[in-house]
Amino acid sequence: MKRLVFLTLTIIALAGCSAEPVWAPDDAVARAAYRHDGPTKITVYTIIKNSTGNGAHSGIMINGHQRVLFDPAGTYSVNQVPERNDVHYGITEQMRQFYELFHARESYNTIAQEILVPAEVAELAIQKVEAYGAVNKMMCTIAVTNVLSELPGFENVTSTMQPDKLRDAISTMDGVIERSIYDWDGDDKTIVLKEFNEAILRSHALDLP
């Protein structure tokens, strides 16, 4: 019992740490805006630890009038992708693929669950993630489920800290398409992120007149 109390207090203390606000300027967000040609859709991401099968992180990608990524309390940070409090703009196919592979590595895999939604639901989702604010560490799934539970069609999603519960709830929805992404990079994600950012900078330098 004492251990349980200690763990609970530790979680509360960590959750209480202030999230670091990030706010990209208007012109950067406007320049980055990207509209994918596909249907309006929400993709729920769950990062799974290979050794246990347990969930470790949650995020969502929303394709509405533009495609954005909500990666609460995450470490995804690309030079060409402006961020406003855990909402990332300019999620092109290249950036989507990198996000999925960035989390998949020798110890983890990524599960992507895609759900087609009406255009108005996608727009509501974008509004809600933009209004949510910076998310504290360990509170990623709370943030994602708080957003999803307020959307029409996601009534079976309830607020939880457990990525597995969110994944299971989404799996029961009609028409959900699930993908698993595996990669075998080392666990130090900073190396992959540094290499990707450098590659992006090189490609942009080649495009200069």
Helices and strands as residue ranges (DSSP letters): H 2-15, H 26-32, E 41-49, E 55-63, E 67-70, E 83-84, E 87-89, H 93-103, E 108-116, H 119-132, H 140-148, H 163-171, E 177-181, H 189-207
